[in-house]
Amino acid sequence: MAISTKLEMRQSQSLVMTPQLMQAIKLLQMSNLDLVAYVEAELERNPLLEKGEADTGDSAPSDANTQSEAPGDARSERQETPAGGDSEPGSGDWMQSDLETGAEAIASRMDTDLSNVFPDEPGVPASPDPAQLKGGDSYKNAGSSAASEDYNLEAFVAEEGSLTTSLEEQMNLSISDEVDKLIAGHLINSLDENGYLYLDLVEAAEQLGVEPERVESVLSILQTFEPAGVFARNLAECLKLQLIEKNRYDPAMEALIANIELLAKRELAALKKICGVDEEDLKDMIHEIRALDPKPGSVFGGALVQPMVPDVFVRPANDGTWAVELNSDTLPKVLVNQTYFARVVKTARNETEKEYLTESLQTANWLAKSLDQRAKTILKVSTEIVRQQDGFLTYGIAHLRPLNLKTIAEAIEMHESTVSRVTSNKYMATPRGIFELKYFFSSAISATVGGDAHSAESVRHKIKQMIDAEDPKAILSDDTIVKVLKDEGVDIARRTVAKYREAMKIGSSVQRRREKNAKM
């Protein structure tokens, strides 16, 4: 076969992922918090973008594309002279006249000595004469610091205590040897947020270059710190430390803690035999253990939890339907300053500056368009979800319909991937609570007589209701639950019931029987 070069023409179609298209896709799947952070970064990066403010009604609405002032120029032009500012001093308006600061002037106006008007209280130093103060004196500016924009009340709020800080304070009081302090600091920094120490002490001793016995000795001191139970290496040791602190760690309790797994399985008969106590004493011991804290470090709290802010509100309308509206507080507003661009582009010194300004204008316009398209898409998807799940909003979770992304995508004529991105990290506030948009999508479970399919979420709710209402003397097995559900028209297998029950962290019928009998 001869090898040669030749020219060919081919016609094909392909989707090119431009930076603007990638940005639109990225914005679509962002949560409201991530979106706000992204827009704030763009406002700092792009000189043609301005942060839009909501109209208050006192000022005329501004056109996003016809901003007449640059961001830095508008601030200076908004300073206005107060009405009557050109009046003569002493005309009656005390706000327009020069304040009298001298002691003699004030005393002459009040017809008395200044010390009689404002007597100094014991222990409070007299105020100096303002006339004697110079412009640079700190006393002169102290009174106005509260009104300053830099005055921050949050600076006076006490710092929230942490587990590490508390333990370090106790360490400094209990341990004096510098080597032991080094070991203790390493162990403190190895704790998890619940106060447990998941650390191999032998490896820690090798890392610190000390004997393992010395690490054990320091650990025994740390295990006496508050809160009781910290530095435990497992649940049994955590409960043991708390019982020792309460002086309740006797031989019977020691045997119970050593066989804590039997307590989890509710095998009370075996525990009575192992501990050598009767049924009444065993109940008292179990009650004491339940009063302990299995996560002692959690009393100091953990990472701050961001509040769940809904993206969409759903309210009943007057005509019996549902009104769907976007939460405007979660939608960042940006303005493209076209006037500023027209002014600055004329002063560009070379083509590089012109290209930068043109690119900034295109980026700003595309961001504004992407934000608007994102809001419309979220509203369109949410409206269709509400239409599909009208029964849930009206009657509750038992009427939640099975739903998938394809159904919504076909109804609004969009791709499934777009619907998937819209429903990620977005929340809807309904009269029945706040739900993630993905909550309304669940698989279908067939009906026994060929009727409408049941939502998996509604079936899980039925299983939980049945278990919560069961008689302690007649615990429902998985087979019994399957039979009851089939009588109600739900065609479900026993393994599916077991899977749903375990997902809801509900024990088996044997475990529930032991637990409920122990409470009787």
C-alpha positions in Angstrom: 0.0 0.0 0.0 1.4 3.3 -1.1 1.7 6.1 1.6 0.8 9.5 0.3 -0.7 12.8 1.4 -4.1 14.0 0.2 -6.8 16.6 1.0 -10.3 15.6 2.2 -13.4 17.5 3.1 -15.7 16.2 5.8 -18.9 17.6 7.2 -19.8 16.8 10.8 -21.7 18.2 13.8 -20.3 18.4 17.3 -21.1 20.2 20.6 -18.3 22.6 21.6 -18.1 23.3 25.3 -17.3 27.0 25.3 -16.3 28.7 28.6 -19.6 30.5 28.6 -21.6 27.2 28.3 -19.5 25.6 31.0 -20.1 28.6 33.3 -23.9 28.3 32.7 -23.8 24.6 33.5 -21.7 25.3 36.6 -24.2 27.9 37.8 -27.1 25.7 37.3 -26.0 23.0 39.8 -24.7 25.4 42.4 -26.5 25.8 45.8 -27.6 29.3 46.8 -24.7 29.7 49.1 -22.1 28.7 46.5 -23.8 30.9 44.0 -23.5 34.0 46.2 -19.9 33.3 46.8 -19.2 32.9 43.1 -21.0 36.1 42.2 -19.1 38.0 44.9 -15.9 36.8 43.4 -17.0 37.9 39.9 -17.9 41.4 41.3 -14.4 41.8 42.6 -12.8 40.5 39.4 -14.9 42.3 36.7 -14.9 46.2 36.8 -18.1 46.4 34.7 -20.2 44.4 37.2 -22.1 46.1 40.0 -24.2 44.6 42.8 -27.9 45.2 42.2 -29.9 46.5 45.1 -33.6 46.0 45.6 -35.8 49.0 44.9 -37.1 50.6 48.1 -39.6 52.9 46.5 -37.9 56.1 47.6 -35.6 56.3 44.6 -36.3 55.9 41.0 -35.5 52.5 39.5 -32.3 52.3 37.6 -31.8 50.6 34.3 -29.2 47.8 34.5 -27.8 48.7 31.1 -27.8 52.5 31.4 -25.8 53.1 34.6 -24.8 56.8 34.4 -22.0 56.7 37.0 -19.0 54.6 37.6 -18.9 52.7 40.9 -16.3 55.0 42.3 -17.9 58.3 41.1 -21.4 57.8 42.4 -20.5 57.8 46.0 -19.0 61.3 46.0 -21.8 62.8 44.0 -24.5 61.6 46.5 -23.2 64.0 49.2 -25.8 66.7 49.5 -25.9 70.0 51.4 -28.6 70.0 54.2 -31.5 72.3 53.7 -30.9 75.7 55.2 -27.1 75.2 55.2 -26.4 78.8 54.0 -28.3 80.4 56.9 -26.6 82.8 59.3 -25.1 81.3 62.4 -27.3 81.8 65.4 -30.5 81.9 63.3 -32.2 79.4 65.6 -31.2 76.1 64.1 -28.7 74.7 66.6 -27.6 72.0 64.1 -26.3 74.6 61.7 -24.5 76.7 64.2 -21.1 76.1 65.7 -21.2 74.2 68.9 -20.0 76.1 72.0 -17.4 73.9 73.6 -15.8 76.2 76.2 -16.7 75.9 79.9 -17.3 79.6 80.3 -19.6 79.8 77.3 -21.7 76.9 78.5 -21.8 78.3 82.0 -22.9 81.7 80.7 -25.8 80.2 78.8 -27.0 78.1 81.8 -26.6 81.0 84.2 -24.7 78.8 86.7 -21.4 77.2 87.3 -20.6 74.1 85.2 -19.8 72.1 88.3 -23.3 72.6 89.6 -24.9 71.3 86.4 -22.7 68.2 86.0 -21.3 67.3 89.4 -18.5 64.7 89.1 -19.5 61.4 90.7 -17.0 59.8 93.2 -14.5 57.7 91.4 -15.2 59.2 88.0 -12.6 61.6 86.7 -13.7 65.0 85.6 -14.0 65.5 81.8 -11.3 67.7 80.4 -12.1 70.9 78.7 -12.6 70.1 75.0 -10.9 73.4 74.1 -7.7 72.1 75.6 -7.7 69.0 73.4 -5.9 68.9 70.1 -7.1 67.3 67.0 -4.8 64.3 67.4 -6.0 63.5 71.0 -7.6 60.1 71.3 -10.1 61.4 73.9 -11.7 63.6 71.3 -12.4 60.7 69.0 -13.4 58.3 71.8 -17.0 59.5 72.0 -17.6 59.1 68.2 -16.1 55.6 68.0 -19.5 54.0 68.6 -20.9 55.7 65.6 -18.0 54.8 63.4 -18.5 52.3 60.6 -15.5 50.3 62.0 -17.2 49.8 65.3 -18.0 46.1 65.5 -20.0 44.8 68.4 -19.1 41.2 67.4 -15.5 42.0 68.6 -16.8 42.0 72.2 -18.5 38.6 72.0 -16.7 35.9 73.9 -15.0 33.3 71.8 -16.9 30.0 71.8 -15.0 27.4 73.9 -13.6 24.3 72.2 -12.8 20.8 73.5 -9.1 21.3 72.7 -8.9 24.6 74.6 -10.5 23.2 77.7 -8.3 20.2 77.8 -5.1 22.3 77.3 -6.1 24.5 80.2 -6.6 21.4 82.4 -3.3 20.0 81.1 -1.3 23.1 82.2 -2.7 22.8 85.7 -2.2 19.0 86.1 1.1 18.3 84.3 4.3 20.2 85.0 6.9 18.0 83.2 7.7 19.4 79.7 8.1 16.0 78.1 4.7 14.9 79.5 3.2 18.1 78.3 4.5 17.4 74.8 2.9 13.9 74.9 -0.3 15.3 76.3 -0.5 17.9 73.6 -0.1 15.2 70.9 -2.8 13.1 72.4 -5.2 16.1 72.7 -4.6 16.9 69.0 -5.4 13.3 68.1 -8.9 13.4 69.6 -12.0 13.3 67.3 -14.9 15.7 67.7 -16.7 13.3 70.1 -13.7 13.1 72.5 -12.5 9.6 71.4 -8.8 8.7 71.0 -8.4 6.5 67.9 -4.6 6.3 68.1 -2.1 3.5 68.4 -0.1 4.3 71.5 2.9 2.2 70.5 3.2 4.1 67.2 2.7 7.4 69.0 5.5 6.5 71.5 7.9 5.7 68.6 6.9 8.9 66.9 7.6 11.0 70.0 10.7 9.0 71.0 9.5 7.9 74.4 8.6 4.6 76.1 5.0 3.3 75.6 4.6 3.1 79.4 5.1 6.9 79.6 2.4 7.5 77.0 0.1 5.2 79.0 0.9 7.1 82.2 0.1 10.5 80.6 -3.1 9.0 79.1 -4.3 7.9 82.5 -4.0 11.5 83.7 -5.8 12.9 80.7 -8.7 10.4 81.2 -9.5 12.1 84.5 -10.2 15.5 82.8 -13.6 17.0 82.2 -15.8 16.2 80.5 -15.8 12.7 82.0 -15.3 10.0 79.3 -12.8 11.9 77.1 -9.7 10.0 75.8 -11.7 6.7 75.7 -10.7 4.3 72.9 -14.1 2.7 72.6 -17.6 3.0 73.9 -17.1 0.6 76.8 -14.1 2.5 78.0 -16.0 5.8 77.7 -18.8 4.5 79.8 -16.3 3.0 82.3 -14.6 6.4 82.8 -17.9 8.1 83.5 -19.0 5.4 86.0 -15.6 5.7 87.8 -16.2 9.5 88.0 -19.6 8.8 89.6 -18.1 6.1 91.9 -20.5 3.5 90.4 -18.0 1.2 88.8 -18.6 -1.9 90.9 -18.0 -5.6 89.9 -21.5 -6.0 88.6 -21.3 -2.9 86.5 -17.8 -3.9 85.3 -19.3 -7.2 84.0 -22.1 -5.3 82.3 -19.7 -2.9 80.5 -17.5 -5.9 79.5 -20.5 -7.4 77.8 -22.0 -4.2 76.4 -22.8 -5.9 73.0 -25.3 -8.2 74.8 -27.1 -5.1 76.0 -27.3 -3.8 72.4 -28.9 -7.1 71.4 -31.3 -6.9 74.4 -30.2 -10.3 75.7 -31.2 -9.5 79.3 -31.4 -13.1 80.5 -27.7 -13.6 79.7 -26.7 -10.4 81.3 -28.5 -11.2 84.6 -26.5 -14.5 84.7 -23.2 -12.8 83.9 -23.6 -9.9 86.3 -25.1 -12.0 89.1 -28.0 -9.7 89.7 -31.7 -10.0 89.7 -34.1 -8.3 87.1 -34.7 -5.2 89.2 -31.0 -4.5 89.8 -30.3 -5.0 86.1 -33.0 -2.5 85.1 -31.4 0.0 87.5 -28.0 -0.6 86.0 -29.3 -0.2 82.5 -31.0 3.1 83.5 -27.7 4.4 84.8 -25.9 3.5 81.6 -28.6 5.3 79.5 -28.0 8.4 81.6 -24.3 8.5 80.5 -23.1 10.5 77.5 -21.6 8.3 74.7 -20.1 11.4 73.0 -18.6 13.5 75.8 -16.8 15.8 73.4 -19.9 16.9 71.6 -20.9 19.2 74.5 -18.5 21.8 73.0 -20.3 21.6 69.7 -18.8 21.1 66.3 -18.6 22.8 63.0 -21.2 25.5 62.3 -24.2 24.2 60.5 -25.4 26.4 57.6 -29.1 27.1 57.8 -31.3 25.5 55.1 -32.6 28.4 52.9 -35.3 27.4 50.4 -34.9 28.3 46.8 -38.6 28.0 46.0 -41.8 28.8 47.9 -45.0 26.9 47.4 -48.2 28.3 48.8 -51.9 27.6 48.4 -53.5 29.9 45.8 -57.0 31.3 46.1 -58.3 29.2 43.2 -57.4 25.9 44.9 -54.1 25.5 43.0 -50.5 26.0 44.2 -48.6 29.2 43.7 -44.9 28.6 43.0 -42.4 31.5 43.3 -38.6 31.9 43.6 -37.0 33.1 46.8 -35.6 36.4 45.7 -33.2 36.5 48.7 -31.2 33.6 47.2 -30.9 35.2 43.8 -27.9 37.5 43.5 -28.6 40.6 41.4 -25.9 42.1 39.2 -25.9 45.1 36.9 -23.8 45.6 33.8 -22.5 49.2 33.7 -22.7 50.0 30.0 -22.1 53.8 30.5 -18.9 53.1 32.4 -17.7 50.9 29.7 -18.4 53.5 27.0 -16.5 56.1 29.0 -13.4 54.0 29.8 -13.0 52.3 26.4 -12.4 55.7 24.9 -9.4 56.2 27.2 -7.8 52.8 26.4 -4.1 53.3 25.5 -3.6 50.2 23.4 -5.4 47.2 21.9 -4.6 45.0 25.0 -6.7 47.3 27.2 -9.5 47.4 24.7 -9.6 43.6 24.5 -9.7 43.4 28.3 -12.6 45.8 28.5 -14.5 44.0 25.7 -13.9 40.6 27.3 -15.1 42.0 30.6 -18.3 43.3 29.0 -19.0 40.0 27.3 -18.4 38.1 30.6 -20.6 40.5 32.5 -23.4 40.2 30.0 -23.2 36.4 29.9 -23.2 36.2 33.7 -26.3 38.3 33.9 -28.0 36.1 31.2 -26.9 32.9 32.9 -28.3 34.0 36.3 -31.6 34.9 34.6 -31.7 31.6 32.8 -30.9 29.7 35.9 -33.8 31.3 37.8 -36.2 30.5 35.0 -35.1 26.9 34.8 -35.5 26.3 38.6 -39.0 27.8 38.5 -40.0 25.7 35.5 -38.8 22.5 37.0 -40.3 23.3 40.4 -43.6 24.1 38.9 -43.8 20.8 37.1 -42.8 18.9 40.3 -45.6 20.6 42.2 -48.0 19.7 39.4 -46.9 16.0 39.6 -46.9 15.8 43.4 -50.2 17.7 44.0 -51.5 14.7 46.1 -48.5 14.9 48.4 -49.0 18.6 49.1 -52.7 18.2 49.7 -53.0 14.9 51.6 -49.5 14.0 52.8 -46.7 11.6 52.2 -49.0 8.6 51.7 -50.0 10.1 48.4 -46.5 10.8 47.1 -46.3 9.5 43.5 -43.4 7.7 41.9 -41.4 10.1 39.8 -38.2 10.1 37.8 -36.2 12.7 35.9 -37.3 11.6 32.5 -41.0 12.4 33.3 -40.1 16.0 34.3 -37.7 16.4 31.4 -40.3 15.4 28.8 -43.0 17.6 30.4 -40.8 20.8 30.2 -38.9 19.7 27.1 -35.5 19.7 28.6 -32.7 17.1 28.9 -32.6 14.8 31.9 -29.1 16.0 32.8 -30.4 19.6 33.1 -33.2 18.5 35.4 -30.7 16.5 37.5 -28.5 19.6 37.9 -31.4 21.8 38.8 -32.6 19.5 41.5 -29.2 19.2 43.2 -28.7 21.2 46.3 -32.0 23.1 45.8 -34.8 23.2 48.4 -38.5 23.8 48.3 -40.5 25.2 51.1 -44.0 23.7 51.2 -46.9 23.8 53.8 -45.6 20.3 54.8 -42.0 21.4 55.4 -38.8 22.1 53.5 -37.7 19.3 51.2 -34.8 18.9 48.7 -36.1 18.8 45.1 -34.6 15.3 44.8 -36.9 14.1 47.6 -39.9 14.2 45.2 -38.2 11.6 42.9 -38.6 8.0 44.1 -38.8 4.6 42.4 -42.1 2.9 41.8 -43.4 -0.2 43.5 -46.0 -2.1 41.6 -49.6 -2.6 42.7 -51.0 -6.0 43.3 -54.1 -5.6 41.1 -52.7 -3.6 38.3 -53.6 -0.2 39.8 -51.4 2.9 40.1 -47.8 2.2 41.3 -46.8 3.3 44.8 -43.9 5.5 45.6 -41.0 3.9 47.5 -41.0 6.8 49.9 -44.7 6.4 50.8 -44.2 2.7 51.3 -41.3 3.3 53.7 -43.6 5.7 55.5 -46.3 3.0 55.8 -43.8 0.5 57.2 -42.6 3.0 59.8 -46.2 3.8 60.8 -47.0 0.1 61.2 -44.0 -0.6 63.4 -44.6 2.5 65.6 -48.2 1.4 66.2 -47.5 -2.3 66.8 -48.5 -3.9 70.1 -45.5 -4.9 72.3 -47.2 -8.3 72.7 -47.7 -8.8 69.0 -44.5 -7.6 67.2 -44.8 -7.5 63.4 -42.3 -9.7 61.5 -41.2 -8.8 58.0 -43.4 -11.5 56.6 -46.4 -10.0 58.4 -45.6 -6.5 57.1 -45.4 -7.9 53.6 -48.9 -9.6 54.0 -50.5 -6.4 55.3 -49.0 -4.3 52.5 -50.2 -6.7 49.9 -53.7 -6.5 51.4 -53.5 -2.7 50.9 -52.5 -3.2 47.2 -48.7 -2.9 47.5 -46.7 -5.7 45.8 -43.5 -5.9 47.7 -40.9 -8.6 48.6 -39.8 -9.5 52.0 -36.1 -8.5 51.3 -37.4 -5.1 50.2 -39.2 -4.6 53.5 -36.0 -5.6 55.4 -33.9 -3.2 53.3 -36.3 -0.3 54.0 -36.5 -1.1 57.7 -32.7 -1.2 58.0 -32.4 2.1 56.1 -34.7 3.7 58.7 -32.5 2.1 61.5 -35.3 0.0 62.8 -34.3 -3.3 64.4 -35.7 -6.7 63.6 -38.8 -8.1 65.2 -36.6 -10.0 67.8 -34.7 -6.9 68.8 -37.9 -4.8 69.0 -39.6 -7.4 71.2 -36.7 -7.4 73.6 -36.5 -3.6 73.7 -40.2 -3.1 74.3 -40.4 -5.8 76.9 -37.6 -4.2 78.8 -39.5 -0.9 78.9 -42.7 -2.5 80.3 
